[in-house]
Amino acid sequence: MSMQQVERPPIQYASEGSGPLLQRDYWAVFKGVSKTPEEIAEHLRTHFPEFSPPETARFRRCEDSSRPLAVGDEMEIRITLLGWCKVRVVHADACSITLRTLEGHPEAGRITFGVTREGDRLGFRIRSRTRQASLVKYLGFLLLGKQLQSRCWINFIWKLAESLGGTVDGTVHVETSKTRDRPSDWGEGDTPTFSCAEAK
């Protein structure tokens, strides 16, 4: 085993966290975007760090940034008030990409970014299924983290739409719900948190 493999931090599954398992959705319909879902997804995988607002969470590629993100790639994140942590790409297909949090991240779980069809229009959805990594972090999430996280992903979606030459039609919708664990939350399979073909 190489030194690089030894130093890669382990995945932090949702089953290892504290507090309730939260499913958080952020979604919007794009207007003025002429690309296909597949083209948008590739654009996302190629330029991912450019869409995250640095005032809340700054992403940085760990591997070759000249190619689209692929399974096994990692990104460092500097989260406001919390410092640096990492995520790893565990699934990628034509229309989505899924990341799992690694040891040291304030959350435990996974998040999927995917292009959907909203009727005859293009939509984009982010869905996370996570617990906080510890009880202390859960309390911090309730006090401030929830608002910062929402601001991060709302701005992410707006910046993605604008980078594609369009905008968000109306607003970015946000919904949070407590949910039950699934086998994939325990690490049994690296499936996305939602199917782009079925998302509404």
N, C-alpha and C positions, 0 to 999 in steps of 0.2 A: 504494500500500500504506500502511495506517495505521500510526501509531507503535505501537499496541497489537499489531498483527500482527508488526511487526519485532521487538518485545521478547519474543515468545513463544519460549521455548527449544526447540531441536530435540529430536526423539525420540531416545532412546538404545536402539538395537536390540540384541538379544542377541548378534548377530554381531559387535558392536563391543566386547564386553567381554573379560575375561580369565578364564582358568581353565575348568573344565568347565561345560557347560550343565547346570544342575540343575533337575529337575522336583520341586517340593515340594508335597505334598498334605496338606491338613488337612480332615477331614470328620467329621460327626456326624449322628446322627438326633435330631430334635426330638420331644419329647412335651409334650402339653398345649397345643399350638398349633392353633387352629381356622381359621386363615387359609389361603387358597389359595396355591399357589406364586407366582402373579402378584401377589397382594397383599403377600406377603413381599418379593418383589423390589422393588416400588415403595416399600415401607417402608424397605428398605435404601438405595435411591437417594436418598430424601428425608432420611434421618437418618444417613448414613454416618459422619460424624465423631464421632458420639456413641458408637460401638461400639469405637473404638480406644483402648486404655489409654494415658493420657498419660505414664505412667512409661516407656513404651518407644517409642511413636510417636504424636504428636499431629497429627491431620489438621485442615485448615482450608480451607473453600470459598473459591475465588477469585472466583466469580461469585455471582449471586443465590441465596442459600441457602434461599429460601422455596419453591423448586420442586425436583422430583427432578433428580438428576444426569442429564445428557444428553451425547451425543457432542460432543466439542470442549471440554467443561468441564474445568477444571483444579483440583487441590487442592494446597495446600502441606502439607508434612509436616515436623515437627520430630522427627528421630530421635535418641534418646539417644546421646550421645557423638560424634555425627556432624554435628549441626546441621540446617539447613533444606534442603529439596529439593522437587521437584515431580513430579506424575504427571498424565496426561491421559486422559480417557475416550475410548476409540477404538471401542468397540462396546457397544451396549445392546440387549437384546431383552426379551421378556415375563418371562423368568426369570433373567437374568444381566446382569452388567456387567463390562467388561474395561478395565483401565488399562494404559497403557504408561509406563515411566519416561522422564523428560526429562533433558537434559544437566545434570550436577551431582548426580544421584542416585547413591548408592553401588552400585546394581545397574543392569544393562542387560537389559531384557526386558519381559515383560508378565505380568499376573496377572488371573485371572477369579474372580468371586464368583458362585455360582449356587445356586438352589434345585433340589433333585432329589427324585425319588421313590425311597424305600428300601422296596420292597414296597408295603405299604399305608400307609406312614408317610412323613412329610416329612423330607428330609435337606438338609443344607447343606454345600457344598464350596468350598474355596478352593484353586486350583491356580496356582502360579507356574512360569514357565519363564524362568530368568534366569541370567546370568553376573554376576560382580562387575565393576564398571566399570574396575578397574585391578588390577594384581598386588598392590599394597599393600592395597587393600580386600579382595581375596580372602584374604590372610593374616589380616586382621582378622576376616573372616567366620568362618574356621576356628577362631580363638581364642575369640571371644566372640559375634560377630554371629549365628551360627546359633541359639544358645540364646535370645538376645533376640528374634529373629524368631519363633521357635516360640511363645514366651510371648505375644507380641503377638497372633498370629492365633488361638491357643487362647482367650485372653481375649475376643477380638473375637467369636468364635462363641458363647461363653457369654453375653455381654452382649446379642447379637442375640436369642438364644432368650428371655432373660428379658424383653426389651423387648416381645416378642410375647405375653407372659403365660404362657410355658411354661419349659422347661428342656432341657438336653441329656440324652438317655437314655444313661446310662453315662458315656462319656468322649469326648473329642475325639481322633481318631486322627491320627497324623502319619507320613508316609512320604516319604523323600527318595531319589531315584535319579538317576544320571547318564544323560543321554539325548542323542540325535542331533538336530542342527538340522533344522528344517522350513522351507519357504519363508516361512511367516509369522513365523519367528524372525528372518528377514533383512529383514522389512518388506513382504513380498509379500502384502498382505491383512491386515486387522485382525480376524482371526477369534478367537473365544474359545479358551482353552487346553483346554477340554473342552466337550462337548455335554451340557446338563442332561438331555436325553431319554435319553442313553445311559450316563450316569454310574452306577456301581455302588458 
